[in-house]
Amino acid sequence: MKKIVYALVFMFSISTVFTSCREEKKTPGEHIESAVDDAGDAIEDAGDELEDALE
């Protein structure tokens, strides 16, 4: 009985380690979309800072 419980705990531990650490790969389109969003946010932030400086 103990061996079965230990085996199940071991298998559960190994499965969670390998599934929780997996990173999702982005497609080239997602990389481009992310870069465009970041650039848009940076431009918007710069515009806000300039507006604040002019006030």
Secondary structure, DSSP 4 states (H G I P E B T S, - for coil): -HHHHHHHHHHHHHHHHHHHSPPPPPPHHHHHHHHHHHHHHHHHHHHHHHHHHH-
